Amino acid sequence: MPFTLSHAAAVVPLRRTRLVWSALVIGSFGPDFQYFFFMSYDSRSWHHYPDLYRYCFPFLFAAFLLFQVAIKKPVAGLLPVALQRRIDVSRSYVPKSIGDFLLVVLSLAIGLGSHLLWDSFTHPLSWAWAHIAFLRRPMAVPGEPHGYGYVAAQMFSTLFGFFVLLVMFIVWWRRTAPVHPSVFSLSWRAKLAIWIEIAILTIGGGIWRASVLVGPFWLRVHWDYFQIIAVISAIGWLCWELLAYGLLLNYAMFRAKREGAHSGAPLVGKTWD
């Protein structure tokens, strides 16, 4: 499959529209969240009806709300200050009216549609696969002993998606002035320590999950499948870690504000407001 992050490139042309950008991006990751949530590659049911509507879309809406309410500000605080000051996280986009709700739903749906359209050219047994001979044609593909056109399309589209996102980031960086306040005070040593802990848990969790499903990595049994499960599981662990960090930090800030209000003493350092 194309690497999930590359799918965000499909919604880049919609960046300046009234659609909700974070909902577009989350929607573009869409059905792949099934792999990360279950830390398994055994099913693609979220890519198809009825699970697409029954499970995938409600999950995307919940993920959007959690990102806005619990994840966005805490994770932004772990970024370098130069990057923080280019991002406006002062407000969370939580739907407060029917219009807001419909705009989020539409943004998620468009992002999800872009994912499904992209996948139709990079997976077998799809409409595009059945109607475009190139996608069914056997061919030499790096790292694939039995390659086909759709596998080549996976690799090319992944690289192209990364390239588009890189160009977009560079252009955004140059055009965006660092005018926003940083989220909160945190030394670079503290940030580095947190990211190291996250990395250790992410990598360790991915290897552990793959070892449970496939077998110990040192045996190198089904090595290709082991690597797939390890990467998928690591991304899943990362998502859960960022959510847990966001929830804990929000709770800590809430308690600090409440205790400060009760004591009448001002809070030390920067807060969310």
C-alpha positions, 0 to 999 in steps of 0.5 A, spaced: 500 500 500 502 507 499 505 509 505 499 512 509 502 519 510 503 520 502 495 520 502 495 527 505 498 530 498 492 528 495 488 534 499 494 539 498 490 543 493 484 544 498 488 547 503 486 554 501 478 552 501 473 553 507 474 546 508 477 544 515 484 542 513 485 537 519 479 534 517 481 533 510 488 530 512 485 525 517 480 523 512 485 522 507 489 517 512 482 514 512 481 506 512 488 505 514 487 507 521 484 500 521 491 497 521 494 502 526 488 501 531 488 493 531 496 493 529 494 488 524 494 487 516 489 481 516 483 485 514 482 491 509 474 491 511 474 499 513 476 500 505 469 497 503 462 497 504 459 496 510 465 497 514 467 504 511 460 507 514 459 503 520 466 503 523 471 507 519 467 514 518 465 514 525 472 513 527 475 518 523 470 523 526 472 521 533 479 522 531 478 529 529 475 531 535 481 528 539 486 531 535 483 538 536 481 537 543 487 533 546 492 532 541 494 538 537 496 543 543 500 538 547 504 535 541 505 542 538 509 544 545 514 538 543 516 542 536 521 546 536 520 553 537 521 556 530 516 551 528 511 552 534 511 560 532 508 558 525 502 554 527 496 557 530 493 552 535 490 558 540 483 555 538 480 548 537 475 547 531 470 543 535 463 543 531 458 548 535 453 548 530 450 544 524 454 548 519 460 546 523 458 539 523 457 538 516 463 542 514 467 537 518 463 531 515 464 534 508 472 535 509 472 528 512 468 525 506 472 528 501 479 526 504 476 519 505 474 519 498 481 521 495 484 515 499 479 510 496 481 513 489 488 513 490 488 506 492 484 504 486 490 505 482 495 501 487 491 495 489 489 489 485 481 487 484 479 494 484 475 498 478 482 501 476 486 495 476 480 491 472 480 497 466 487 499 466 492 493 463 498 496 466 496 495 473 495 488 471 502 487 467 508 483 471 514 487 471 520 488 475 519 492 481 525 493 486 524 489 492 518 485 489 520 478 486 513 478 483 512 485 481 506 488 477 504 495 475 499 496 481 505 495 485 510 500 481 504 505 482 504 504 490 512 505 490 511 511 485 505 514 488 508 514 495 515 517 493 511 523 489 506 524 495 512 525 500 515 530 494 509 534 494 508 534 502 516 536 502 515 542 497 508 544 500 512 544 507 518 548 504 513 553 501 509 554 507 515 555 512 518 561 507 511 564 507 509 563 514 512 568 519 513 566 526 508 571 529 504 566 534 506 565 541 509 558 543 504 553 546 508 553 553 515 553 556 519 547 555 526 546 555 529 543 549 532 537 553 525 536 556 523 535 549 528 531 547 527 526 553 520 526 551 521 524 544 526 519 546 521 516 550 516 516 545 521 513 540 523 507 545 516 505 546 514 506 539 519 501 536 519 497 542 512 496 541 512 495 534 517 489 535 513 486 540 507 486 537 510 483 530 513 478 535 507 476 538 503 475 531 509 473 527 514 470 531 521 472 534 525 477 529 531 473 530 528 467 527 527 471 521 521 467 519 516 470 514 521 476 515 517 481 510 511 480 513 514 481 520 517 488 517 510 490 515 507 488 522 512 492 526 511 498 522 504 498 522 504 497 530 509 502 531 505 507 528 499 505 532 503 505 538 505 512 536 498 514 535 496 511 542 502 515 546 501 522 543 493 521 545 495 519 552 501 524 552 495 529 550 490 527 555 495 527 561 498 534 559 491 537 559 489 534 565 495 537 569 494 543 566 486 543 568 488 541 575 494 547 575 489 552 573 483 550 578 488 550 584 491 556 582 484 559 582 482 556 588 489 559 591 489 566 588 496 565 586 498 566 578 500 560 574 507 560 573 509 559 566 505 559 559 498 556 559 494 554 553 490 561 553 
